[in-house]
Amino acid sequence: MAGEDYVGLDGGKGSGKSDLLIFDCLRAQKLSSPKWHGVIFRREYKRLTEIIDRAKYWLGRLPQLGAHWQGNDSRFIFPSGAWLAFHNVEHVGDEQKYQGWEITDLKFDQLEEFDEAMFDFLVLQNRTTDANLKATVRWTANPGGVGHAWVKRRFVDFKEPGKVHTFTADFKGERYVLTYRRIFATVFDNPYYRNDNKYLARLFNDPNPYRRKALAEGDWSTVFGQFFSEFSSPVHVFKKDRVLPKEWRRLAGLDWGNVKTMEFLASDYEANVFIEYEFHTEPTDQKPSGLTASEFAEQSADWMVEREIGENLAIIGDTNMWSATGKDVGSTKTPYVIVQGIWSKKFKDKGLKPPILFPASKKATEEYRFRLACNSATQDYLHFEATPAGTITRPPRLFFLPRCKSIIQTLPALVVDPNDPNDIKDGQDDHDYDGFKYAFMRLIATPPKAKQREQEWYEIVAESHTPPSKKRKSWKDVTL
């Protein structure tokens, strides 16, 4: 396998990626060092047993390595004292159990099943005190899964397979670099399956076109099990950013956690909804728990003032902001008190009326019903109809400005809960959607004050998708 710090093996199903993770561990230099520690992670334990069985099979055929299986610790011990373990981290927070570990070879089987926060924490344990060893991170991934969006964003988009890419960070005048190589493979790269016509027939005859493209072809541009299958970038996303009329109604929603995100929504006189701006922050190596309430308030206030948005705006906040459990370390104030106080001061210093935080109107006992109502309403607003030639016969009612990059990427990647077709699977990157829905449900509950003229509607929306034409009068004349 390649010698970069990070190597990702992604692509189609049946390409032999998981076996490569095992074989990468079975190198003489690694197994001869008592300080070599390898861990292969899977999200769910029942899926972890599959790769354990594979490892037992291969090591059983290599008795000269002297591997001894320790079932209680779920690991192979080698004569030198080196070991290869197999663990699962099913729930967000489980990764914290590995704080302080020294994992020389850190491996993820099916990275798309993991939450991004799990990955970012576990890679901090990737290290070694043996100067003759190199600490490396390796993973396999297929398109789809709860982590599809973040894996695609960080390790697939603009990462040409086979070439070496770098991740850099500057600290106190020094630049620190990690190298990364993406290896793409499909079933045709596996000598066991590429001539198995029956298996190939099953793979390429999958009746689900999204799953077929994802798993047979390794196509990251499609998501199978997609919850919001109505989403289409050419239809819902404007081609370029623009200024929307100031007189339109506006609300914003704020999701609160390690990831903090605000989605700013506008509604025209016909109750069409536009995601106009977003403010999105994520944990970093320096701040693994994300921004504090004070840091978030300072940065978001400056960001809103700079863009001349947020004045006297109602922002629907996650109820966690009013909870004592959400306090900053060392503070006696809730996030709501901290954020509202800083916003008020920042805006008043500029002679502006500050935004006002309101809690999301959802009770714990009605959480499930609230989620289903949000899901259904979002699907309804995304829905559109078009002829085979691409002429829109029924336009959607939800649109995105291209500067709102995070929600444009994460919303279509959300997948269905396999146990509940009306809900979204837990553990996904749904922070932007949560922020959006707090404002969205409040915004659509109030009927529009007046009816917007068709020509004004055309000027705002239709021109973003097609060249202007004096002959076009309605959505019926707008083509994709």
C-alpha positions in Angstrom: 0.0 0.0 0.0 1.1 3.6 -0.6 3.4 5.3 2.0 1.5 8.5 2.6 0.3 9.5 6.1 -3.4 9.1 5.1 -4.5 6.6 2.4 -8.2 6.2 1.5 -9.4 3.2 -0.6 -12.8 4.2 -2.0 -15.0 3.1 -4.9 -17.3 0.2 -5.7 -18.3 -2.9 -3.8 -16.3 -6.1 -4.1 -13.0 -4.5 -4.9 -11.2 -6.2 -2.0 -10.6 -3.0 0.0 -11.2 -4.6 3.4 -8.6 -7.4 2.9 -6.0 -4.7 2.0 -6.5 -3.2 5.4 -5.5 -6.5 7.0 -2.6 -7.2 4.7 -1.2 -3.7 5.3 -0.7 -4.7 8.9 1.2 -7.9 8.1 4.6 -6.4 7.4 7.7 -7.7 9.0 8.9 -4.3 10.2 5.6 -3.7 12.0 5.2 -7.1 13.6 8.8 -7.3 14.8 8.3 -4.2 17.0 6.8 -4.6 20.5 5.5 -1.0 20.2 3.5 -1.6 17.0 -0.2 -1.3 17.8 -2.8 -1.6 15.1 -6.6 -1.1 15.4 -9.2 -1.8 12.8 -12.5 0.0 13.6 -16.0 -0.6 12.4 -19.1 1.4 13.4 -21.2 -1.6 14.4 -20.0 -4.7 16.3 -22.1 -7.1 14.2 -20.2 -5.9 11.1 -16.9 -5.9 12.9 -17.1 -9.7 13.2 -16.9 -10.0 9.4 -13.5 -8.5 9.2 -12.3 -10.4 12.3 -13.3 -13.6 10.5 -11.3 -12.5 7.4 -8.3 -11.8 9.5 -8.5 -15.2 11.2 -8.7 -16.8 7.8 -5.6 -15.1 6.4 -3.5 -15.4 9.6 -4.5 -19.1 9.7 -2.8 -19.5 6.4 0.3 -17.7 7.6 1.4 -19.7 10.7 4.9 -18.4 10.4 3.7 -15.1 11.8 2.9 -16.7 15.1 -0.4 -14.8 15.7 -2.3 -15.7 18.8 -5.9 -14.7 19.2 -7.0 -13.1 22.5 -10.8 -13.2 22.4 -11.3 -11.1 25.6 -9.3 -8.2 24.1 -10.5 -8.9 20.5 -6.9 -8.8 19.2 -4.1 -10.9 17.7 -0.8 -10.9 19.7 2.4 -11.5 17.8 5.7 -13.0 19.3 7.3 -9.6 19.6 4.4 -8.2 21.6 3.0 -6.3 18.7 -0.8 -6.6 18.4 -3.7 -6.0 16.0 -7.0 -5.2 17.6 -10.6 -4.9 16.3 -13.0 -2.5 17.9 -16.3 -0.7 17.2 -17.5 2.8 18.1 -21.2 2.6 17.6 -22.4 5.8 19.2 -21.0 9.3 19.1 -18.9 9.6 22.3 -17.7 6.0 22.2 -14.5 7.2 20.6 -13.6 8.9 23.8 -12.8 5.5 25.3 -9.6 5.6 23.2 -8.2 8.8 24.7 -4.5 8.4 25.3 -4.0 5.3 23.2 -1.0 4.9 21.0 -2.3 3.5 17.7 0.5 3.1 15.2 -1.8 1.9 12.4 -5.3 3.3 12.6 -7.7 1.8 10.2 -11.4 2.4 9.4 -13.4 -0.2 7.5 -16.2 1.6 5.8 -15.4 5.2 6.9 -18.7 6.4 5.4 -20.5 4.7 8.4 -18.6 6.9 10.9 -19.5 10.4 12.2 -16.9 13.0 11.4 -16.3 13.8 15.1 -15.4 10.1 15.7 -12.8 10.2 12.9 -11.3 13.5 14.1 -10.9 12.3 17.6 -9.4 8.9 16.8 -6.8 10.3 14.5 -5.4 12.2 17.5 -4.4 8.8 18.9 -2.4 7.9 15.8 1.2 8.0 17.0 4.2 5.9 17.9 7.3 6.3 20.1 9.3 3.8 17.9 11.5 5.9 15.5 11.6 2.9 13.1 7.8 2.9 12.7 5.6 5.4 10.9 2.1 6.2 12.2 -0.4 6.0 9.4 -4.2 6.2 8.9 -6.0 4.0 6.4 -9.6 3.5 5.5 -12.0 2.0 3.1 -15.2 3.7 1.9 -18.1 3.3 -0.4 -20.5 6.0 -1.5 -23.6 6.3 0.7 -24.0 5.9 4.5 -24.4 8.5 7.2 -20.9 9.9 6.6 -21.2 10.2 2.8 -21.2 14.0 2.8 -18.2 14.6 5.0 -16.1 11.8 3.5 -16.8 13.2 0.0 -16.1 16.7 1.0 -12.7 16.0 2.7 -11.3 13.0 0.8 -13.0 12.7 -2.5 -13.9 16.1 -3.9 -11.0 17.6 -6.0 -8.8 14.7 -4.9 -7.6 13.0 -8.1 -7.0 9.2 -7.5 -3.4 8.2 -7.5 -1.9 11.6 -6.8 -0.5 12.8 -3.5 -2.4 15.6 -1.8 -1.5 17.5 1.3 -3.3 18.9 4.4 -1.4 21.7 6.0 -1.7 23.7 9.2 0.4 26.7 10.4 1.2 27.1 14.1 3.6 29.6 15.6 5.4 30.2 12.4 5.8 26.5 11.6 4.0 24.6 8.8 2.8 21.1 9.5 1.9 18.8 6.6 0.1 15.5 6.2 0.2 13.6 2.9 -2.8 11.9 1.5 -3.3 9.5 -1.4 -6.7 8.5 -2.7 -7.0 5.0 -4.3 -10.1 4.3 -6.3 -11.1 0.7 -7.1 -14.1 -1.2 -8.4 -15.0 -4.9 -8.6 -12.9 -5.1 -11.8 -9.8 -4.5 -9.8 -10.4 -7.7 -7.7 -9.1 -10.8 -9.4 -11.5 -13.0 -7.5 -14.7 -11.2 -8.7 -13.9 -9.6 -12.0 -14.4 -12.8 -13.8 -17.3 -14.0 -11.7 -20.1 -13.2 -14.2 -22.8 -14.2 -11.8 -21.7 -11.8 -9.1 -21.2 -9.1 -11.7 -24.7 -9.7 -13.0 -26.2 -9.3 -9.5 -24.2 -6.1 -9.0 -25.1 -4.4 -12.2 -28.7 -5.7 -12.3 -29.6 -3.9 -9.0 -33.0 -2.3 -9.7 -32.2 0.7 -7.5 -30.3 3.0 -9.9 -28.8 5.1 -7.0 -27.5 2.1 -5.2 -26.2 0.6 -8.5 -24.2 3.7 -9.4 -22.9 4.0 -5.9 -21.9 0.4 -5.1 -21.2 -1.0 -8.6 -19.6 2.0 -10.1 -18.3 3.8 -7.0 -20.1 7.0 -8.0 -19.9 9.6 -5.2 -22.3 12.0 -6.9 -25.3 9.8 -6.1 -26.7 8.7 -2.7 -28.9 5.6 -2.3 -31.4 5.6 0.4 -31.5 9.4 0.0 -34.3 10.9 2.2 -34.7 14.1 0.3 -34.7 12.4 -3.2 -36.6 15.5 -4.5 -33.4 17.6 -4.2 -31.9 18.6 -7.6 -29.1 21.2 -7.7 -30.0 22.6 -11.2 -33.6 23.2 -9.9 -33.2 24.2 -6.3 -29.8 26.0 -6.2 -29.4 29.4 -7.9 -26.6 29.6 -10.4 -25.2 32.7 -8.6 -25.7 34.6 -5.4 -28.0 37.6 -5.4 -29.7 40.1 -3.1 -33.3 39.3 -2.2 -35.9 42.0 -1.6 -35.6 43.5 1.9 -39.3 43.5 2.4 -39.6 39.7 2.4 -40.2 38.0 5.7 -37.1 36.5 7.3 -36.2 34.1 10.2 -33.0 32.2 11.1 -32.5 28.9 12.9 -29.6 28.0 15.1 -28.5 24.4 15.9 -26.3 24.2 19.0 -23.7 21.6 19.8 -20.0 20.9 19.0 -21.0 21.9 15.5 -22.9 25.2 15.5 -24.7 26.4 12.5 -27.2 29.2 11.6 -29.4 29.1 8.5 -31.0 32.3 7.4 -34.3 32.0 5.5 -36.4 34.4 3.5 -40.0 34.0 2.3 -41.6 35.9 -0.6 -45.3 36.8 -0.9 -46.2 33.5 -2.4 -44.7 31.5 0.6 -41.7 30.3 -1.4 -38.7 29.9 0.9 -35.1 30.8 0.2 -32.1 29.7 2.2 -30.2 33.0 1.9 -27.2 32.8 4.2 -25.5 30.4 6.6 -23.0 30.6 9.4 -21.3 27.3 10.0 -18.6 26.4 12.6 -17.0 23.0 13.3 -14.7 21.5 15.9 -10.9 21.8 15.1 -7.8 20.0 16.4 -7.3 23.1 18.7 -11.0 23.1 19.8 -12.3 19.5 19.6 -15.5 20.6 21.4 -16.1 23.5 19.0 -16.4 27.2 19.7 -17.4 28.4 23.2 -20.6 30.4 23.5 -18.6 33.6 23.8 -16.5 32.8 20.7 -19.5 31.8 18.7 -21.4 35.0 19.7 -18.4 37.3 18.9 -17.7 35.7 15.5 -21.3 35.4 14.4 -22.2 39.0 15.4 -19.2 40.3 13.4 -20.2 38.1 10.5 -23.8 39.4 10.5 -22.9 43.0 10.9 -20.4 42.8 8.1 -23.1 41.4 5.7 -25.8 43.8 7.0 -28.1 40.9 8.1 -29.6 39.9 11.4 -30.9 43.3 12.5 -34.0 42.9 14.6 -34.2 39.3 13.3 -35.9 36.5 15.2 -33.5 33.6 15.4 -35.0 30.3 16.6 -32.5 28.5 18.7 -31.9 24.9 19.7 -33.5 24.4 23.2 -30.0 23.2 24.4 -29.1 26.9 24.5 -31.5 27.4 27.4 -30.2 24.3 29.3 -27.7 24.3 32.2 -26.0 21.2 30.6 -25.0 23.4 27.6 -23.0 25.9 29.8 -19.4 26.8 28.8 -16.8 25.3 31.1 -16.3 27.6 34.1 -19.4 29.7 33.3 -22.6 29.9 35.3 -24.5 31.4 32.4 -26.5 29.4 29.8 -25.4 29.8 26.1 -28.6 31.8 25.5 -27.6 34.4 28.1 -24.0 34.7 26.7 -25.0 34.8 23.0 -27.9 37.2 23.4 -25.8 39.5 25.6 -22.9 39.7 23.2 -25.2 40.1 20.1 -27.0 43.0 21.8 -23.8 44.8 22.6 -22.2 44.3 19.2 -25.3 45.5 17.3 -26.1 48.4 19.6 -22.5 49.6 19.3 -23.2 49.9 15.5 -26.5 51.7 16.1 -28.5 48.6 15.1 -31.3 46.6 16.7 -29.9 43.2 17.7 -31.3 39.8 16.6 -33.5 38.1 19.3 -33.2 34.5 20.2 -36.3 32.4 20.8 -36.4 28.7 21.7 -37.6 26.2 19.1 -41.2 25.4 19.9 -40.8 21.6 20.4 -41.5 19.7 23.6 -39.4 16.6 24.4 -42.6 14.6 24.4 -43.4 15.7 20.9 -39.8 15.5 19.5 -40.7 12.6 17.1 -43.8 14.2 15.8 -41.9 17.5 15.3 -39.2 15.7 13.3 -41.7 13.9 11.0 -43.6 17.2 10.4 -40.3 18.9 9.4 -39.4 16.0 7.1 -42.7 15.9 5.4 -42.9 19.7 4.9 -39.3 19.9 3.6 -40.1 17.1 1.1 -43.2 18.9 0.0 -41.4 22.2 -0.5 -38.6 20.5 -2.5 -41.1 18.6 -4.7 -41.3 19.7 -8.4 -42.6 18.3 -11.6 -41.0 18.5 -15.1 -41.6 17.0 -18.5 -39.1 14.5 -20.0 -37.6 17.4 -21.9 -36.8 19.2 -18.7 -39.6 21.9 -18.8 -40.8 22.6 -15.3 -44.6 22.2 -15.0 -44.7 22.6 -11.2 -41.9 24.5 -9.5 -40.6 23.7 -6.1 -41.1 26.2 -3.2 -37.7 25.8 -1.5 -34.5 27.3 -3.0 -30.8 27.7 -2.0 -28.4 30.5 -2.7 -25.0 28.9 -3.7 -23.1 30.6 -0.8 -25.0 28.3 1.6 -22.5 25.5 0.7 -22.8 23.3 3.8 -26.5 22.7 3.7 -26.5 22.3 -0.1 -24.0 19.5 0.5 -25.4 17.8 3.6 -29.1 17.9 3.0 -29.2 15.7 -0.1 -26.8 13.3 1.6 -29.2 12.5 4.5 -30.4 8.9 4.3 -33.5 7.1 5.4 -33.7 5.4 8.8 -33.9 1.7 7.9 -36.4 1.2 10.8 -38.6 4.1 9.9 -39.1 5.3 6.3 -40.6 8.6 7.6 -37.5 9.6 9.5 -33.8 10.3 9.0 -31.2 7.9 10.3 -29.4 8.9 13.5 -25.7 9.8 13.5 -25.6 11.8 10.3 -24.3 15.2 9.5 -27.7 16.9 10.0 -26.6 20.0 11.9 -27.5 22.3 9.0 -30.8 20.7 8.5 -31.6 21.1 12.2 -30.8 24.8 12.1 -32.9 25.1 8.9 -36.0 23.3 10.2 -36.3 25.4 13.4 -36.8 28.5 11.3 -38.5 26.8 8.4 -41.4 25.4 10.5 -42.0 28.8 12.0 -41.8 30.6 8.7 -44.3 28.4 6.8 -46.8 28.4 9.6 -47.7 32.1 8.9 -49.6 32.8 5.6 -48.0 35.3 3.2 -49.2 38.9 3.6 -49.8 39.5 -0.1 -49.5 37.9 -3.5 -46.4 38.6 -5.5 -46.7 39.4 -9.1 -45.7 36.7 -11.6 -43.3 39.0 -13.4 -41.4 39.8 -10.1 -41.2 36.1 -9.3 -39.7 35.4 -12.7 -37.1 38.1 -12.3 -35.9 36.8 -8.9 -35.9 33.0 -9.6 -36.3 32.1 -13.2 -33.4 34.2 -14.4 -31.0 32.3 -12.1 -31.6 29.2 -14.1 -32.1 30.4 -17.7 -31.0 33.3 -19.8 -33.4 36.2 -19.6 -36.1 36.5 -22.3 -38.9 38.9 -22.6 -41.1 36.2 -24.0 -41.0 34.1 -20.8 -43.9 34.8 -18.5 -44.1 31.9 -16.0 -42.4 28.8 -14.7 -44.0 26.8 -17.5 -41.5 28.4 -19.9 -38.5 27.7 -17.7 -36.4 24.7 -18.7 -33.6 23.0 -16.7 
